[in-house]
């Protein structure tokens, strides 16, 4: 079976599961680290947030490139499957990178801090706006970058959360299904 081809659906499904796991892990780890920093090192909160965001964004970017590269250079995958995987991965890149940023935003909100003081958050917002500006100008014919930024936040959060729930639900359901049977 080593020479058996990998189907496009299976490749995309595996990539979706990897995306969901990376989104969930980066969100959770960033949230915990920033919340702990907020409690323990309040004056250095923004320094810690910036460091965590840099590490998270770089790690996710490297993982994304490795995942796409592995799929594109896999000889058992057809060209159309590779293209489908690359397209789906491209659409998921910004929502993936949004996960640690969202965790920082949530942590800042929970602690009453202002995330705008984070240099990495500000740079992330600027770079995403540079991507969204041509889209907003092309689609709406006007500068609606704030509306597109807000829409990006909502859509990226929903995509990441739903992907994580879909991927994690079978594990949770399996654990919930085993609990009653082991008590009997």
Beta strands, then each sheet from edge to edge (+ up, - down):
end
